[in-house]
């Protein structure tokens, strides 16, 4: 572990849950207060100028904010499918593994792997649609 690796704070699970719930502005402010300086410092250490490091920190935080909604949908879907089904989805969609390799790794047929991935994708679409209907 390098010295800079040890400078990262542990993120409290409760803070992540606050962010996932999407209702706690104080949670976002705390998250930004913790991580914006770290992102900025890493960017500066890699040679970025002040303004570029500030922009990068902002872009990273915006990306995280956009991804939080997907974490919520994924965490719901994960509880509604079998562990094997979720693993096929994770291998092929999240990790980018070829469907054939994932099927082999999970001791499933290629067709079963496609079906498993499809079940999770379908469920994710329904969850996101439900969330969007509630927000509008």
C-alpha positions in Angstrom: 0.0 0.0 0.0 1.4 3.4 -1.0 1.3 6.3 1.3 -1.4 8.0 -0.8 -3.6 4.9 -0.7 -3.6 5.1 3.1 -4.8 8.7 3.0 -8.3 7.7 1.7 -10.9 7.8 4.4 -13.2 4.9 5.0 -16.7 5.7 3.7 -19.4 5.0 6.3 -22.0 2.6 5.0 -24.6 4.8 6.5 -23.4 7.8 4.4 -23.7 5.7 1.2 -27.2 4.7 2.2 -28.1 8.3 2.7 -26.9 9.1 -0.8 -28.7 6.2 -2.3 -32.0 7.2 -0.6 -31.6 10.5 -2.4 -33.4 12.5 0.2 -30.5 13.8 2.4 -28.8 17.0 1.2 -26.6 16.9 4.3 -25.3 13.5 3.2 -24.3 14.9 -0.1 -22.6 17.9 1.5 -20.6 15.6 3.8 -19.7 13.3 0.9 -18.5 16.3 -1.2 -16.6 17.7 1.8 -14.8 14.4 2.3 -14.0 13.5 -1.4 -13.7 16.7 -3.3 -10.3 17.6 -1.7 -9.0 14.1 -2.2 -10.0 14.1 -5.9 -8.5 17.5 -6.3 -5.3 16.5 -4.5 -4.8 13.4 -6.7 -5.4 15.5 -9.9 -2.8 18.0 -8.8 -0.3 15.3 -8.0 -0.8 14.0 -11.5 0.1 17.3 -13.0 -3.2 19.0 -13.6 -3.4 22.8 -13.2 -5.7 24.2 -10.5 -8.6 24.9 -12.8 -8.4 21.6 -14.5 -8.2 19.7 -11.1 -11.2 21.7 -9.9 -13.1 20.7 -13.1 -12.1 17.1 -12.8 -13.3 17.0 -9.2 -16.6 18.4 -10.2 -17.0 15.9 -13.1 -16.2 13.0 -10.8 -18.8 14.1 -8.2 -21.4 14.7 -10.9 -20.7 11.2 -12.3 -21.1 9.7 -8.8 -24.4 11.6 -8.3 -25.7 10.1 -11.6 -24.6 6.6 -10.7 -26.3 6.6 -7.3 -29.7 6.1 -8.8 -28.4 3.0 -10.7 -27.0 1.7 -7.4 -30.5 2.0 -5.9 -32.1 0.0 -8.8 -29.3 -2.6 -8.8 -29.5 -3.2 -5.1 -33.3 -3.8 -5.4 -32.9 -6.1 -8.4 -30.2 -8.0 -6.7 -32.5 -9.0 -3.9 -35.1 -10.2 -6.3 -33.1 -12.7 -8.3 -31.0 -15.8 -7.4 -27.3 -15.4 -6.6 -26.4 -17.2 -9.8 -28.6 -15.0 -12.0 -27.1 -11.9 -10.4 -23.5 -13.3 -10.9 -24.1 -13.8 -14.6 -25.4 -10.2 -14.9 -22.4 -8.9 -13.0 -19.9 -10.8 -15.0 -21.4 -9.9 -18.4 -22.7 -6.4 -17.9 -20.6 -4.9 -15.0 -17.3 -6.7 -15.6 -17.7 -6.9 -19.4 -17.1 -10.7 -19.6 -18.2 -12.4 -22.8 -21.5 -14.3 -22.3 -19.8 -17.6 -23.3 -17.0 -17.1 -20.7 -19.6 -16.2 -18.0 -21.7 -19.3 -18.9 -18.6 -21.5 -18.7 -17.5 -20.0 -15.4 -21.0 -20.4 -13.9 -21.4 -23.9 -15.3 -24.5 -22.8 -17.3 -25.4 -23.1 -20.9 -25.0 -20.0 -23.1 -28.8 -19.9 -23.4 -29.3 -20.0 -19.6 -26.7 -17.2 -19.2 -28.5 -15.0 -21.8 -31.8 -15.7 -20.0 -30.3 -14.9 -16.6 -28.9 -11.6 -17.9 -32.1 -10.8 -19.6 -34.1 -11.3 -16.3 -31.9 -8.9 -14.5 -32.0 -6.3 -17.3 -35.8 -6.5 -17.5 -36.2 -6.1 -13.8 -33.8 -3.1 -13.7 -35.9 -1.5 -16.5 -39.1 -2.0 -14.5 -37.5 -0.6 -11.3 -36.2 2.5 -13.0 -39.5 3.1 -14.7 -41.3 2.8 -11.4 -38.8 5.2 -9.8 -39.3 7.7 -12.7 -43.2 7.5 -12.4 -43.0 8.2 -8.6 -40.7 11.2 -9.3 -43.0 12.8 -11.9 
